[in-house]
């Protein structure tokens, strides 16, 4: 009787150990798949908002605003007083994600695209300034190959209340120097928003509520800079 009990005990122990091994193995594989997936595809808002683009009725827009949450946050057609502007900003997006979804820009057949990105790449340490600038260059080249006029907007500083702001803003400086070079190489406009919104090497706190995202007074300044470019390139709709 005692021998039977021992055999049952060891059999039960073996089964439980096998089940634990299987669970660990499969959960490990799931993590590996996630780790290999591009980071922008792990952003649920990326998947959600690109699904909106599939059902939106807009099939033509002269102007597309391409970027992350800073671009997404405002109603550009109201700010710019134009009915030919479409917002293609996605919160949390990085420059690799923007490059990957350019087909959603092309279907709109725009004449101009205003591009701002890079802060999420920097804050997440996913890419160096050189890699981020390389993604910008790829976006610019692809747009120009389709006879679309790109305008690069500087990656914004974060405010001094943002964690690790000095380290982040140093990388922002490095990136913007490279972006200016891209704009010069391709003979396109570069909007230096930091020159308008920064105090020293940080975003002025009067333009932000959380150290990163912008208040209305900042968008008004940004909108004025965009309008200048539009007046040079496009007639009023």
N, C-alpha and C positions, 0 to 999 in steps of 0.2 A: 504493500500500500504506500509506504513511504517512498519507494523507488518510483512508483507511478506518479506521485505528486511532484517529485523532483524533475521527472521527464517533462511533465506538463509545464512546470515553472520555466525550465530552460527553453522549451518550445515557444512559450509565450514571450519570453525575453527576446528570443531570436527574431520572432515576427515583429515585435515592436521596434527593435533596432533596424530591421529592414525597412519598415515604414518611415522611420526617421530619416534614414539614408535617402530614400526616394524623395521625400519632401524637400530635403536640403538640396539635393541634386537638381530638382526641377525649379525650385525657387532661385537657385544660382543661375540657371540658364536664362530665366526670365530677366534677371538683372543684367546679364551679359548682353541680351538683345537690346535692352534699353540703353546700355552704355554705348553700344555701337550705332544707335540711331542718332541722326543729326539732332543737335540740341533744340533747334527751332521746332522740330516735330514733337518734342516733349512739352511744348507750350500749348496747352489746351485752347487758349485764345487764338492761336495761329490757326488751328484746325477749325475752330468755330467761325472765325471771321472769313477765312477763305471759302467756307461753305456758303456764306452770305453772298460772296461775289458771284457764285454760280447761279444765284436766283435773282440778283438785282437786275432791273430792266435796262440800266444804262449800257448803251453800246457805243457811245461816242462821247468824249469829253476832251476839250482842248488842253486842259491842265489837270495833271495828276499829282497829288501830294503823297509821296512815298516815304515811309518811316516807321517809327515805333510809337510808343504811347504818347510822346510829346507831339507827334503829328496827329495821332488819332483823336486827341482830346478836344479839338476845336472844330466847329462847323465852318469850314473854309469858304463855302459859297456865301455864307452870311458875312463873314469877316471881310472877304475881298469884294463883296457886292457883285458877284459874278454867278451866272447860272451854268457855266461850263466847266466847273471845278469838281473833281471827285477826290474823296479822301480814301487813301489806301494805307493808312497807318495801322499798325497792330501792336498792341501793348505787349512788351516783353520780347519783341522781335529783335533779331540781330542781323548783321549785314549778309550773312550766309542765307538767312531766311528770305530777305528781300530779293537777293539774287535769284533764289529758287522760284519766286512767285512773279517774276517779270511777265509771264504770259498773261497774268491778270491785268497788267498795264497795257500790253500790246492790243488786247481785244477792244480797248477803248479808243484806239487810234489817236492818241494825244499829239499835240504839237510841242508841249513842254512838260517836263517832269522835274519837280523840286524834290531833291533827295536830302534827307537828314538821317543819319544813323551812326552807330558806333558806341554809344554810351553803355548799352547792355553788354556788348562784347567786352568792354573794358572792365565793368564792374564785376562780371562773372569770371574774369581771367580766362576767357575762352580763346582769345586771339590777341596777338601783339598788334601795336599800331601799324606795323608793316603789313600784316595779314589783313587788317581791317581796310587799309588803304587799297590793298590789292583787290578786295571785293568791290570797293567803290569804283575802281578803275574798270573792272569787268562790267559792272552795271552801266557805267558811262559809255563804254565801247559798244555794248549791245544796243543801247538806246540810239546812239548815233548811227549805227549800222542800219537802223530802221528809220532814219531821218527824223528822229525825235530829239529835241533840244533839251539836254539835261542842265540843271543848275544845282551845284553842290552847296549845301548850307553847312556851316561849321558845326562840328559836334560841340554841344554846350558844356561848359564847366558845370560842376555841382557846387552848391553853396557850402559855406564853411561849417554848417551844422550837420552836414552829411558825413557819415563815418568814413574814415580814411580819405578825406577830401583832398589832401595834399598829394597823395600818391595817385589818386584818380586823375586829378587835374594836370599833373605832370604828364601822364599818358595822353590826356586830351590835347595838350600842347604839341606833343610829338606827332599825334595823329593829324591835327589840323595843318601842321607844317607840310606833311605829306599830301594832304588833300589839296592844299593850295598848288602844289607841284602838279598834281593830276589835272586840276583846272587849267593851269597854264599850258601844260603839254597839249591838252585837247582844245585849247582856245575857247573855253566856256566860262560862264560867270561863277564866282564864288562869293556867297553872302557870309560875311563875318559877323555873326550875331553876338559873339562874345565881346566884340568891340562896342556893342550897344547895350548889352545886358550885364556885363561883368564889372566888378570893382576889384582891381588888382588881378589876381589869378583865381577868383571865385565868382560864381553867379551871385549877383546882388540879391540879398534876401527880400527886398521889396518886390521882386518879380517871381517869387516862388513861395509855396506854402509848406513844402516838405523837403526842400533842398535840391530837388530834381525837376519836378513838373512845374509848369508855368502858370502864372496868373494872367488875367485878361490884359493888364497893362503891357505885359511882355509880348503877347500875341498881337497887340496893336502895332507895336514897333516892328515885329517880324512881318506882319501883313503889309506894312508900308514898304518894306524892302522888297517884298515879292511883287507888289504893285508896280514898283519902278521897273523891274525886269519885264513884267508883262507889257507895260507901256512901250518898252523898247522892241519887244518881239511880236506882240499880238495886238490886233485891233480890238476895241471893245466889242463884246458879244452882242 
